[in-house]
Amino acid sequence: MTEHFHIMQGLTRPKIEATLKDGDGNIINLTGYTVAFYMKAWDDGAMKISGSAGTVVSAVNGQVEYEFTAVNTNEPGDYWAWFIATSGGDGFASPNPELVNVHVIPSA
């Protein structure tokens, strides 16, 4: 099931949050990992956010977040979003295997 996230056009809150899990649904310990956030448009596949730094909120619980900027949410529409965690050369995308559906709601 795809997760859904809604934010108003031009706003920076709420933050988008996720718990990163492996393919079996187990929480991933993110100690020593960095996290990047990606978001692309449904309609034309254009990248809106490409690898902006996310925050590891709780490494042992696999919890991450990303705080939008006003530029990130300046165009209403539907987007796919995901986090990529990396440590050294090792990296993985999550949530696994689902993406988050981000809906930027028009402000007027």
C-alpha positions as CSV (number, residue, x, y, z in Angstrom):
1,M,0.0,0.0,0.0
2,T,1.3,3.4,-0.9
3,E,1.7,6.0,1.8
4,H,0.1,9.4,1.3
5,F,1.4,12.8,2.4
6,H,-0.3,16.2,1.9
7,I,1.2,19.7,2.2
8,M,-0.1,23.1,1.1
9,Q,1.6,24.9,-1.8
10,G,4.5,27.1,-0.6
11,L,4.6,25.7,3.0
12,T,7.5,24.0,4.7
13,R,5.6,22.1,7.3
14,P,4.7,19.4,8.2
15,K,7.9,17.5,7.8
16,I,7.7,14.2,5.9
17,E,8.7,11.3,8.1
18,A,9.4,7.6,7.5
19,T,10.7,4.5,9.2
20,L,13.2,2.8,6.9
21,K,12.8,-1.0,6.6
22,D,14.4,-3.8,4.7
23,G,12.6,-6.0,2.1
24,D,11.3,-8.3,4.9
25,G,9.8,-5.3,6.8
26,N,12.4,-5.2,9.5
27,I,13.5,-1.7,10.8
28,I,17.0,-0.8,9.6
29,N,19.5,0.5,12.1
30,L,20.8,3.7,10.5
31,T,23.8,4.2,12.8
32,G,26.6,5.6,10.6
33,Y,24.2,6.3,7.7
34,T,23.3,9.6,6.0
35,V,19.9,10.1,4.4
36,A,18.9,11.9,1.2
37,F,15.4,12.8,0.0
38,Y,14.1,12.6,-3.6
39,M,10.8,13.7,-5.1
40,K,9.6,13.6,-8.8
41,A,6.5,14.6,-10.6
42,W,3.9,11.9,-11.6
43,D,3.0,13.5,-14.9
44,D,6.4,14.1,-16.6
45,G,8.8,12.4,-14.2
46,A,10.8,15.7,-13.6
47,M,12.8,15.6,-10.5
48,K,11.6,18.3,-8.0
49,I,14.1,17.3,-5.2
50,S,17.2,15.3,-6.0
51,G,19.2,14.1,-3.1
52,S,18.6,16.9,-0.6
53,A,19.9,16.1,2.9
54,G,17.4,14.5,5.2
55,T,17.8,13.9,8.9
56,V,18.2,10.7,10.8
57,V,15.9,11.3,13.8
58,S,16.5,7.9,15.5
59,A,19.2,5.7,14.0
60,V,18.3,2.5,16.0
61,N,14.6,2.9,15.1
62,G,15.2,3.7,11.4
63,Q,13.4,7.0,11.7
64,V,14.1,9.8,9.2
65,E,12.6,13.1,8.1
66,Y,12.9,15.8,5.6
67,E,11.8,19.5,6.0
68,F,10.6,21.0,2.8
69,T,11.6,24.5,1.6
70,A,9.1,26.8,-0.1
71,V,10.7,26.1,-3.5
72,N,10.1,22.3,-2.9
73,T,6.3,22.9,-2.6
74,N,5.8,25.9,-5.0
75,E,4.1,23.8,-7.7
76,P,0.8,22.0,-6.8
77,G,0.5,18.5,-8.0
78,D,1.2,14.9,-7.3
79,Y,4.7,13.5,-6.7
80,W,6.5,10.3,-5.9
81,A,9.0,10.6,-3.0
82,W,11.5,8.3,-1.3
83,F,14.6,8.4,1.0
84,I,18.0,6.9,0.2
85,A,20.2,6.0,3.1
86,T,23.9,5.4,2.5
87,S,26.9,4.3,4.5
88,G,30.2,4.2,2.6
89,G,29.4,2.6,-0.7
90,D,26.3,0.8,0.6
91,G,23.0,2.4,-0.2
92,F,19.3,1.5,-0.2
93,A,16.0,3.1,-1.1
94,S,13.2,3.1,1.4
95,P,10.4,2.8,2.3
96,N,10.7,-0.6,0.7
97,P,9.2,-1.4,-1.7
98,E,6.7,1.4,-1.6
99,L,7.1,5.1,-2.5
100,V,5.3,7.9,-0.8
101,N,2.6,9.8,-2.7
102,V,3.1,13.5,-2.0
103,H,0.2,15.7,-2.9
104,V,1.0,19.5,-2.9
105,I,-2.4,21.2,-2.5
106,P,-3.0,24.5,-4.4
107,S,-3.0,27.4,-2.0
108,A,-5.9,29.2,-3.7
